[in-house]
């Protein structure tokens, strides 16, 4: 296996490699190492059967949106976004999803509390990704790098 050595399916690794190749052309060269760390943190430790249904282009599109979301966050201030996403799968079918993105300082139980709230509202999360990233930002909150 390549850079994802956690026993992930070869097809998924190929998809992420192809998505990374697409992303490499869309970010500055100085940002690529951090973007690659984001991809590994975001997808590297999850059960990725559902990811295998995405095309490399759609995987790259979703990752680029997350990358853009991470670019700025004022110090000591949580950042969140709620949006709809209807990914096109390799089979051509898809269903609409609500995507909730949150950036905050370390807050134990935040994901569990949010998941519990969604369940109480009758909204069952289908896919929860919870990467914990160590990032470096400048004084006004612009992303400088993501550490391993």
MOVEN-V678170 format. One record per backbone hydrogen bond with DSSP energy under -1.0 kcal/mol. NH is the residue of the N-H (numbers start at 1). CO is the residue of the C=O. E is the energy in kcal/mol with one decimal. If there is no record, write none. Layout:
nh	co	e
NH	CO	E
NH	CO	E
This chain:
nh	co	e
13	9	-2.3
14	10	-2.5
15	11	-2.3
16	12	-2.6
17	13	-2.6
18	14	-2.5
19	15	-2.5
20	16	-2.8
21	17	-2.0
22	18	-1.7
23	19	-2.5
24	20	-2.6
26	23	-2.0
31	28	-1.7
35	31	-2.3
36	32	-2.7
37	33	-1.7
38	34	-2.1
39	35	-2.3
40	36	-2.2
41	37	-2.6
42	38	-3.2
43	39	-2.7
44	40	-2.1
46	43	-1.2
52	48	-1.4
53	50	-1.1
54	51	-1.9
59	55	-2.5
60	56	-2.5
61	57	-2.3
62	58	-2.4
63	59	-2.3
64	60	-2.5
65	61	-1.7
66	62	-1.9
67	63	-2.6
68	64	-2.4
69	65	-2.1
70	66	-1.9
73	141	-1.5
77	74	-1.6
79	103	-2.7
81	101	-2.0
83	99	-2.4
85	97	-2.5
90	53	-4.4
92	89	-1.7
97	85	-2.5
99	83	-3.4
101	81	-2.8
103	79	-3.0
110	107	-1.8
113	109	-2.6
114	110	-2.6
115	111	-2.7
116	112	-2.4
117	113	-2.4
118	114	-2.6
119	115	-2.3
120	116	-2.3
121	117	-1.6
122	119	-1.5
123	118	-3.0
136	145	-2.7
138	142	-2.0
141	138	-1.6
143	71	-2.9
144	136	-3.4
145	136	-1.6
147	134	-3.3
